[in-house]
Amino acid sequence: MQVYYHPRFRKAYFRLPLKIKIKAEAKEKVFREDPHNPSLKTHKLNGKLSRFWSFSVDRKYRILFEFSKKNEVIFLDVGNHKIYN
């Protein structure tokens, strides 16, 4: 799985606490192997964000992404549930 990082994602990732960055990197490794691994709790979003998907870094933090092409995704944002607003 090829992952591209949107500038918004890069900026939000830079601001994360170190503990969350470490968790996010571990989850990204799992995601690259299988984006629908049950440990990620990957789910399609609804409403105005229905084009996008999300997976869990931990109980509080999520990564918002979009499937762009076969085997390609764009990580759009990372943070708590406020990223859905």
Biopython code that builds the backbone (N, CA, C, O; Angstrom):
import numpy as np
from Bio.PDB.StructureBuilder import StructureBuilder

atoms = [
    (1, "MET", "N", (0.847, -1.176, 0.000)),
    (1, "MET", "CA", (0.000, 0.000, 0.000)),
    (1, "MET", "C", (0.892, 1.239, 0.000)),
    (1, "MET", "O", (1.755, 1.396, 0.864)),
    (2, "GLN", "N", (0.678, 2.103, -0.965)),
    (2, "GLN", "CA", (1.419, 3.361, -1.054)),
    (2, "GLN", "C", (0.630, 4.434, -0.306)),
    (2, "GLN", "O", (-0.560, 4.625, -0.558)),
    (3, "VAL", "N", (1.292, 5.129, 0.610)),
    (3, "VAL", "CA", (0.649, 6.172, 1.405)),
    (3, "VAL", "C", (1.271, 7.522, 1.064)),
    (3, "VAL", "O", (2.492, 7.677, 1.075)),
    (4, "TYR", "N", (0.413, 8.497, 0.762)),
    (4, "TYR", "CA", (0.844, 9.868, 0.534)),
    (4, "TYR", "C", (0.310, 10.718, 1.685)),
    (4, "TYR", "O", (-0.738, 10.414, 2.256)),
    (5, "TYR", "N", (1.026, 11.769, 2.016)),
    (5, "TYR", "CA", (0.662, 12.608, 3.153)),
    (5, "TYR", "C", (0.259, 14.005, 2.683)),
    (5, "TYR", "O", (1.062, 14.725, 2.089)),
    (6, "HIS", "N", (-0.960, 14.370, 2.946)),
    (6, "HIS", "CA", (-1.461, 15.708, 2.637)),
    (6, "HIS", "C", (-0.748, 16.703, 3.561)),
    (6, "HIS", "O", (-0.420, 16.353, 4.694)),
    (7, "PRO", "N", (-0.504, 17.932, 3.102)),
    (7, "PRO", "CA", (0.149, 18.930, 3.971)),
    (7, "PRO", "C", (-0.576, 19.134, 5.307)),
    (7, "PRO", "O", (0.070, 19.364, 6.330)),
    (8, "ARG", "N", (-1.897, 19.052, 5.307)),
    (8, "ARG", "CA", (-2.663, 19.182, 6.557)),
    (8, "ARG", "C", (-2.302, 18.052, 7.526)),
    (8, "ARG", "O", (-2.175, 18.272, 8.730)),
    (9, "PHE", "N", (-2.140, 16.839, 6.984)),
    (9, "PHE", "CA", (-1.756, 15.704, 7.819)),
    (9, "PHE", "C", (-0.370, 15.945, 8.415)),
    (9, "PHE", "O", (-0.159, 15.744, 9.611)),
    (10, "ARG", "N", (0.562, 16.372, 7.587)),
    (10, "ARG", "CA", (1.932, 16.611, 8.063)),
    (10, "ARG", "C", (1.955, 17.642, 9.195)),
    (10, "ARG", "O", (2.652, 17.463, 10.194)),
    (11, "LYS", "N", (1.198, 18.704, 9.029)),
    (11, "LYS", "CA", (1.154, 19.757, 10.043)),
    (11, "LYS", "C", (0.546, 19.233, 11.346)),
    (11, "LYS", "O", (1.076, 19.491, 12.427)),
    (12, "ALA", "N", (-0.558, 18.502, 11.246)),
    (12, "ALA", "CA", (-1.211, 17.951, 12.436)),
    (12, "ALA", "C", (-0.328, 16.898, 13.107)),
    (12, "ALA", "O", (-0.249, 16.839, 14.334)),
    (13, "TYR", "N", (0.332, 16.073, 12.302)),
    (13, "TYR", "CA", (1.202, 15.032, 12.848)),
    (13, "TYR", "C", (2.352, 15.662, 13.645)),
    (13, "TYR", "O", (2.704, 15.171, 14.718)),
    (14, "PHE", "N", (2.926, 16.729, 13.132)),
    (14, "PHE", "CA", (4.030, 17.421, 13.795)),
    (14, "PHE", "C", (3.629, 17.882, 15.195)),
    (14, "PHE", "O", (4.464, 17.907, 16.099)),
    (15, "ARG", "N", (2.372, 18.243, 15.379)),
    (15, "ARG", "CA", (1.881, 18.760, 16.658)),
    (15, "ARG", "C", (1.499, 17.667, 17.662)),
    (15, "ARG", "O", (1.235, 17.975, 18.824)),
    (16, "LEU", "N", (1.466, 16.416, 17.246)),
    (16, "LEU", "CA", (1.057, 15.336, 18.146)),
    (16, "LEU", "C", (2.093, 15.102, 19.250)),
    (16, "LEU", "O", (3.285, 15.338, 19.053)),
    (17, "PRO", "N", (1.628, 14.638, 20.407)),
    (17, "PRO", "CA", (2.575, 14.229, 21.451)),
    (17, "PRO", "C", (3.416, 13.044, 20.959)),
    (17, "PRO", "O", (2.952, 12.247, 20.145)),
    (18, "LEU", "N", (4.625, 12.936, 21.445)),
    (18, "LEU", "CA", (5.539, 11.876, 21.013)),
    (18, "LEU", "C", (4.929, 10.485, 21.174)),
    (18, "LEU", "O", (5.084, 9.642, 20.291)),
    (19, "LYS", "N", (4.238, 10.234, 22.282)),
    (19, "LYS", "CA", (3.630, 8.913, 22.509)),
    (19, "LYS", "C", (2.631, 8.567, 21.403)),
    (19, "LYS", "O", (2.537, 7.414, 20.982)),
    (20, "ILE", "N", (1.888, 9.568, 20.939)),
    (20, "ILE", "CA", (0.892, 9.328, 19.895)),
    (20, "ILE", "C", (1.579, 9.133, 18.550)),
    (20, "ILE", "O", (1.130, 8.315, 17.747)),
    (21, "LYS", "N", (2.652, 9.861, 18.290)),
    (21, "LYS", "CA", (3.405, 9.671, 17.046)),
    (21, "LYS", "C", (3.918, 8.233, 16.947)),
    (21, "LYS", "O", (3.847, 7.614, 15.886)),
    (22, "ILE", "N", (4.431, 7.713, 18.050)),
    (22, "ILE", "CA", (4.947, 6.339, 18.065)),
    (22, "ILE", "C", (3.813, 5.354, 17.783)),
    (22, "ILE", "O", (3.984, 4.419, 17.000)),
    (23, "LYS", "N", (2.659, 5.558, 18.415)),
    (23, "LYS", "CA", (1.503, 4.687, 18.162)),
    (23, "LYS", "C", (1.042, 4.794, 16.712)),
    (23, "LYS", "O", (0.716, 3.788, 16.083)),
    (24, "ALA", "N", (1.016, 6.017, 16.186)),
    (24, "ALA", "CA", (0.567, 6.230, 14.808)),
    (24, "ALA", "C", (1.482, 5.523, 13.817)),
    (24, "ALA", "O", (1.007, 4.939, 12.842)),
    (25, "GLU", "N", (2.780, 5.570, 14.058)),
    (25, "GLU", "CA", (3.717, 4.890, 13.165)),
    (25, "GLU", "C", (3.521, 3.384, 13.200)),
    (25, "GLU", "O", (3.605, 2.726, 12.163)),
    (26, "ALA", "N", (3.260, 2.830, 14.377)),
    (26, "ALA", "CA", (3.005, 1.392, 14.488)),
    (26, "ALA", "C", (1.715, 1.015, 13.762)),
    (26, "ALA", "O", (1.662, -0.002, 13.072)),
    (27, "LYS", "N", (0.679, 1.834, 13.919)),
    (27, "LYS", "CA", (-0.594, 1.560, 13.242)),
    (27, "LYS", "C", (-0.463, 1.708, 11.731)),
    (27, "LYS", "O", (-1.113, 0.985, 10.976)),
    (28, "GLU", "N", (0.372, 2.641, 11.289)),
    (28, "GLU", "CA", (0.576, 2.798, 9.852)),
    (28, "GLU", "C", (1.213, 1.547, 9.251)),
    (28, "GLU", "O", (0.868, 1.155, 8.136)),
    (29, "LYS", "N", (2.125, 0.925, 9.967)),
    (29, "LYS", "CA", (2.741, -0.318, 9.479)),
    (29, "LYS", "C", (1.684, -1.391, 9.296)),
    (29, "LYS", "O", (1.686, -2.102, 8.292)),
    (30, "VAL", "N", (0.778, -1.514, 10.264)),
    (30, "VAL", "CA", (-0.318, -2.482, 10.150)),
    (30, "VAL", "C", (-1.203, -2.117, 8.966)),
    (30, "VAL", "O", (-1.591, -2.985, 8.185)),
    (31, "PHE", "N", (-1.522, -0.832, 8.834)),
    (31, "PHE", "CA", (-2.372, -0.340, 7.754)),
    (31, "PHE", "C", (-1.791, -0.673, 6.384)),
    (31, "PHE", "O", (-2.517, -1.088, 5.481)),
    (32, "ARG", "N", (-0.487, -0.494, 6.233)),
    (32, "ARG", "CA", (0.150, -0.777, 4.935)),
    (32, "ARG", "C", (0.018, -2.247, 4.552)),
    (32, "ARG", "O", (-0.077, -2.575, 3.369)),
    (33, "GLU", "N", (0.010, -3.126, 5.540)),
    (33, "GLU", "CA", (-0.146, -4.556, 5.274)),
    (33, "GLU", "C", (-1.601, -4.931, 4.976)),
    (33, "GLU", "O", (-1.883, -5.723, 4.077)),
    (34, "ASP", "N", (-2.519, -4.342, 5.753)),
    (34, "ASP", "CA", (-3.940, -4.653, 5.604)),
    (34, "ASP", "C", (-4.759, -3.488, 6.146)),
    (34, "ASP", "O", (-4.949, -3.382, 7.357)),
    (35, "PRO", "N", (-5.253, -2.604, 5.262)),
    (35, "PRO", "CA", (-5.993, -1.436, 5.730)),
    (35, "PRO", "C", (-7.286, -1.761, 6.476)),
    (35, "PRO", "O", (-7.861, -0.890, 7.129)),
    (36, "HIS", "N", (-7.739, -2.993, 6.383)),
    (36, "HIS", "CA", (-8.968, -3.393, 7.069)),
    (36, "HIS", "C", (-8.700, -4.347, 8.232)),
    (36, "HIS", "O", (-9.592, -5.075, 8.667)),
    (37, "ASN", "N", (-7.474, -4.334, 8.724)),
    (37, "ASN", "CA", (-7.135, -5.151, 9.895)),
    (37, "ASN", "C", (-8.057, -4.745, 11.049)),
    (37, "ASN", "O", (-8.205, -3.555, 11.326)),
    (38, "PRO", "N", (-8.675, -5.715, 11.722)),
    (38, "PRO", "CA", (-9.614, -5.388, 12.804)),
    (38, "PRO", "C", (-9.019, -4.511, 13.911)),
    (38, "PRO", "O", (-9.753, -3.760, 14.554)),
    (39, "SER", "N", (-7.730, -4.588, 14.140)),
    (39, "SER", "CA", (-7.121, -3.781, 15.202)),
    (39, "SER", "C", (-7.152, -2.283, 14.887)),
    (39, "SER", "O", (-7.010, -1.456, 15.787)),
    (40, "LEU", "N", (-7.337, -1.935, 13.614)),
    (40, "LEU", "CA", (-7.381, -0.530, 13.206)),
    (40, "LEU", "C", (-8.774, 0.088, 13.335)),
    (40, "LEU", "O", (-8.913, 1.310, 13.406)),
    (41, "LYS", "N", (-9.796, -0.754, 13.366)),
    (41, "LYS", "CA", (-11.184, -0.280, 13.398)),
    (41, "LYS", "C", (-11.471, 0.670, 12.236)),
    (41, "LYS", "O", (-12.109, 1.709, 12.407)),
    (42, "THR", "N", (-10.991, 0.295, 11.062)),
    (42, "THR", "CA", (-11.185, 1.101, 9.855)),
    (42, "THR", "C", (-12.674, 1.163, 9.520)),
    (42, "THR", "O", (-13.373, 0.149, 9.533)),
    (43, "HIS", "N", (-13.144, 2.376, 9.220)),
    (43, "HIS", "CA", (-14.556, 2.518, 8.856)),
    (43, "HIS", "C", (-14.748, 3.685, 7.898)),
    (43, "HIS", "O", (-14.013, 4.672, 7.918)),
    (44, "LYS", "N", (-15.759, 3.531, 7.064)),
    (44, "LYS", "CA", (-16.139, 4.575, 6.115)),
    (44, "LYS", "C", (-16.961, 5.603, 6.877)),
    (44, "LYS", "O", (-17.775, 5.258, 7.733)),
    (45, "LEU", "N", (-16.737, 6.871, 6.553)),
    (45, "LEU", "CA", (-17.459, 7.938, 7.228)),
    (45, "LEU", "C", (-18.770, 8.239, 6.518)),
    (45, "LEU", "O", (-18.998, 7.792, 5.394)),
    (46, "ASN", "N", (-19.619, 8.992, 7.179)),
    (46, "ASN", "CA", (-20.953, 9.313, 6.653)),
    (46, "ASN", "C", (-21.108, 10.816, 6.478)),
    (46, "ASN", "O", (-20.249, 11.596, 6.886)),
    (47, "GLY", "N", (-22.207, 11.202, 5.869)),
    (47, "GLY", "CA", (-22.551, 12.611, 5.727)),
    (47, "GLY", "C", (-21.604, 13.343, 4.803)),
    (47, "GLY", "O", (-21.237, 12.839, 3.742)),
    (48, "LYS", "N", (-21.207, 14.546, 5.218)),
    (48, "LYS", "CA", (-20.355, 15.377, 4.359)),
    (48, "LYS", "C", (-18.968, 14.778, 4.153)),
    (48, "LYS", "O", (-18.244, 15.199, 3.251)),
    (49, "LEU", "N", (-18.590, 13.810, 4.968)),
    (49, "LEU", "CA", (-17.287, 13.145, 4.842)),
    (49, "LEU", "C", (-17.399, 11.752, 4.221)),
    (49, "LEU", "O", (-16.500, 10.928, 4.393)),
    (50, "SER", "N", (-18.471, 11.484, 3.517)),
    (50, "SER", "CA", (-18.734, 10.136, 3.008)),
    (50, "SER", "C", (-17.708, 9.635, 1.991)),
    (50, "SER", "O", (-17.682, 8.441, 1.689)),
    (51, "ARG", "N", (-16.863, 10.521, 1.457)),
    (51, "ARG", "CA", (-15.796, 10.088, 0.537)),
    (51, "ARG", "C", (-14.608, 9.505, 1.296)),
    (51, "ARG", "O", (-13.738, 8.867, 0.704)),
    (52, "PHE", "N", (-14.576, 9.723, 2.595)),
    (52, "PHE", "CA", (-13.387, 9.429, 3.378)),
    (52, "PHE", "C", (-13.561, 8.238, 4.313)),
    (52, "PHE", "O", (-14.669, 7.765, 4.567)),
    (53, "TRP", "N", (-12.424, 7.777, 4.808)),
    (53, "TRP", "CA", (-12.348, 6.672, 5.752)),
    (53, "TRP", "C", (-11.529, 7.130, 6.952)),
    (53, "TRP", "O", (-10.877, 8.173, 6.917)),
    (54, "SER", "N", (-11.575, 6.330, 8.014)),
    (54, "SER", "CA", (-10.822, 6.651, 9.212)),
    (54, "SER", "C", (-10.371, 5.349, 9.877)),
    (54, "SER", "O", (-11.041, 4.322, 9.770)),
    (55, "PHE", "N", (-9.237, 5.406, 10.558)),
    (55, "PHE", "CA", (-8.844, 4.286, 11.415)),
    (55, "PHE", "C", (-8.284, 4.816, 12.720)),
    (55, "PHE", "O", (-7.836, 5.959, 12.804)),
    (56, "SER", "N", (-8.316, 3.966, 13.738)),
    (56, "SER", "CA", (-7.937, 4.362, 15.092)),
    (56, "SER", "C", (-6.454, 4.222, 15.332)),
    (56, "SER", "O", (-5.843, 3.209, 14.990)),
    (57, "VAL", "N", (-5.879, 5.259, 15.928)),
    (57, "VAL", "CA", (-4.513, 5.184, 16.446)),
    (57, "VAL", "C", (-4.587, 4.658, 17.874)),
    (57, "VAL", "O", (-3.826, 3.770, 18.260)),
    (58, "ASP", "N", (-5.505, 5.211, 18.650)),
    (58, "ASP", "CA", (-5.838, 4.719, 19.983)),
    (58, "ASP", "C", (-7.289, 5.122, 20.255)),
    (58, "ASP", "O", (-8.023, 5.442, 19.320)),
    (59, "ARG", "N", (-7.705, 5.109, 21.505)),
    (59, "ARG", "CA", (-9.105, 5.418, 21.803)),
    (59, "ARG", "C", (-9.486, 6.850, 21.452)),
    (59, "ARG", "O", (-10.654, 7.129, 21.181)),
    (60, "LYS", "N", (-8.517, 7.759, 21.453)),
    (60, "LYS", "CA", (-8.806, 9.177, 21.228)),
    (60, "LYS", "C", (-8.442, 9.651, 19.820)),
    (60, "LYS", "O", (-9.170, 10.456, 19.239)),
    (61, "TYR", "N", (-7.344, 9.174, 19.270)),
    (61, "TYR", "CA", (-6.804, 9.700, 18.015)),
    (61, "TYR", "C", (-7.163, 8.841, 16.818)),
    (61, "TYR", "O", (-7.218, 7.614, 16.899)),
    (62, "ARG", "N", (-7.409, 9.526, 15.693)),
    (62, "ARG", "CA", (-7.790, 8.883, 14.437)),
    (62, "ARG", "C", (-6.952, 9.438, 13.296)),
    (62, "ARG", "O", (-6.421, 10.546, 13.372)),
    (63, "ILE", "N", (-6.845, 8.647, 12.245)),
    (63, "ILE", "CA", (-6.260, 9.122, 10.992)),
    (63, "ILE", "C", (-7.362, 9.105, 9.948)),
    (63, "ILE", "O", (-8.000, 8.079, 9.714)),
    (64, "LEU", "N", (-7.574, 10.248, 9.326)),
    (64, "LEU", "CA", (-8.566, 10.426, 8.270)),
    (64, "LEU", "C", (-7.853, 10.239, 6.937)),
    (64, "LEU", "O", (-6.805, 10.840, 6.699)),
    (65, "PHE", "N", (-8.422, 9.406, 6.068)),
    (65, "PHE", "CA", (-7.756, 9.136, 4.795)),
    (65, "PHE", "C", (-8.758, 8.912, 3.691)),
    (65, "PHE", "O", (-9.963, 8.800, 3.913)),
    (66, "GLU", "N", (-8.205, 8.850, 2.468)),
    (66, "GLU", "CA", (-9.009, 8.636, 1.275)),
    (66, "GLU", "C", (-8.294, 7.623, 0.387)),
    (66, "GLU", "O", (-7.087, 7.730, 0.169)),
    (67, "PHE", "N", (-9.032, 6.642, -0.125)),
    (67, "PHE", "CA", (-8.474, 5.747, -1.131)),
    (67, "PHE", "C", (-8.444, 6.537, -2.436)),
    (67, "PHE", "O", (-9.493, 6.955, -2.927)),
    (68, "SER", "N", (-7.254, 6.748, -3.005)),
    (68, "SER", "CA", (-7.172, 7.537, -4.232)),
    (68, "SER", "C", (-7.159, 6.655, -5.469)),
    (68, "SER", "O", (-7.852, 6.951, -6.443)),
    (69, "LYS", "N", (-6.396, 5.592, -5.449)),
    (69, "LYS", "CA", (-6.321, 4.613, -6.532)),
    (69, "LYS", "C", (-6.113, 3.246, -5.905)),
    (69, "LYS", "O", (-5.956, 3.128, -4.690)),
    (70, "LYS", "N", (-6.111, 2.232, -6.725)),
    (70, "LYS", "CA", (-5.849, 0.895, -6.202)),
    (70, "LYS", "C", (-4.466, 0.890, -5.550)),
    (70, "LYS", "O", (-3.478, 1.279, -6.172)),
    (71, "ASN", "N", (-4.407, 0.452, -4.314)),
    (71, "ASN", "CA", (-3.181, 0.375, -3.519)),
    (71, "ASN", "C", (-2.542, 1.735, -3.235)),
    (71, "ASN", "O", (-1.343, 1.809, -2.965)),
    (72, "GLU", "N", (-3.328, 2.807, -3.293)),
    (72, "GLU", "CA", (-2.843, 4.139, -2.942)),
    (72, "GLU", "C", (-3.859, 4.846, -2.051)),
    (72, "GLU", "O", (-5.060, 4.839, -2.323)),
    (73, "VAL", "N", (-3.354, 5.454, -0.983)),
    (73, "VAL", "CA", (-4.212, 6.251, -0.108)),
    (73, "VAL", "C", (-3.529, 7.574, 0.196)),
    (73, "VAL", "O", (-2.312, 7.714, 0.072)),
    (74, "ILE", "N", (-4.343, 8.534, 0.597)),
    (74, "ILE", "CA", (-3.833, 9.831, 1.032)),
    (74, "ILE", "C", (-4.272, 10.022, 2.477)),
    (74, "ILE", "O", (-5.467, 10.043, 2.771)),
    (75, "PHE", "N", (-3.304, 10.161, 3.376)),
    (75, "PHE", "CA", (-3.614, 10.501, 4.758)),
    (75, "PHE", "C", (-3.899, 11.997, 4.778)),
    (75, "PHE", "O", (-3.035, 12.803, 4.432)),
    (76, "LEU", "N", (-5.114, 12.367, 5.186)),
    (76, "LEU", "CA", (-5.570, 13.753, 5.113)),
    (76, "LEU", "C", (-5.399, 14.516, 6.417)),
    (76, "LEU", "O", (-5.074, 15.703, 6.404)),
    (77, "ASP", "N", (-5.615, 13.843, 7.544)),
    (77, "ASP", "CA", (-5.547, 14.519, 8.834)),
    (77, "ASP", "C", (-5.369, 13.482, 9.931)),
    (77, "ASP", "O", (-5.651, 12.299, 9.743)),
    (78, "VAL", "N", (-4.900, 13.947, 11.073)),
    (78, "VAL", "CA", (-4.754, 13.095, 12.245)),
    (78, "VAL", "C", (-5.095, 13.935, 13.460)),
    (78, "VAL", "O", (-4.730, 15.108, 13.541)),
    (79, "GLY", "N", (-5.798, 13.325, 14.402)),
    (79, "GLY", "CA", (-6.161, 14.033, 15.612)),
    (79, "GLY", "C", (-7.320, 13.347, 16.305)),
    (79, "GLY", "O", (-7.651, 12.200, 16.003)),
    (80, "ASN", "N", (-7.941, 14.069, 17.249)),
    (80, "ASN", "CA", (-9.090, 13.507, 17.945)),
    (80, "ASN", "C", (-10.332, 13.658, 17.057)),
    (80, "ASN", "O", (-10.216, 13.962, 15.870)),
    (81, "HIS", "N", (-11.498, 13.448, 17.628)),
    (81, "HIS", "CA", (-12.726, 13.470, 16.823)),
    (81, "HIS", "C", (-13.010, 14.837, 16.197)),
    (81, "HIS", "O", (-13.879, 14.929, 15.330)),
    (82, "LYS", "N", (-12.324, 15.880, 16.597)),
    (82, "LYS", "CA", (-12.524, 17.206, 16.005)),
    (82, "LYS", "C", (-12.120, 17.233, 14.527)),
    (82, "LYS", "O", (-12.538, 18.131, 13.795)),
    (83, "ILE", "N", (-11.317, 16.266, 14.078)),
    (83, "ILE", "CA", (-10.926, 16.250, 12.659)),
    (83, "ILE", "C", (-12.122, 16.003, 11.753)),
    (83, "ILE", "O", (-12.052, 16.261, 10.552)),
    (84, "TYR", "N", (-13.224, 15.503, 12.317)),
    (84, "TYR", "CA", (-14.412, 15.235, 11.514)),
    (84, "TYR", "C", (-15.252, 16.484, 11.287)),
    (84, "TYR", "O", (-16.183, 16.458, 10.482)),
    (85, "ASN", "N", (-14.949, 17.560, 11.969)),
    (85, "ASN", "CA", (-15.736, 18.801, 11.845)),
    (85, "ASN", "C", (-15.290, 19.618, 10.656)),
    (85, "ASN", "O", (-15.841, 20.689, 10.402)),
]
sb = StructureBuilder()
sb.init_structure("model")
sb.init_model(0)
sb.init_chain("A")
sb.init_seg("    ")
for serial, (resi, resn, name, xyz) in enumerate(atoms, 1):
    if name == "N":
        sb.init_residue(resn, " ", resi, " ")
    sb.init_atom(name, np.array(xyz, "f"), 0.0, 1.0, " ", f" {name:<3s}", serial, name[0])
structure = sb.get_structure()
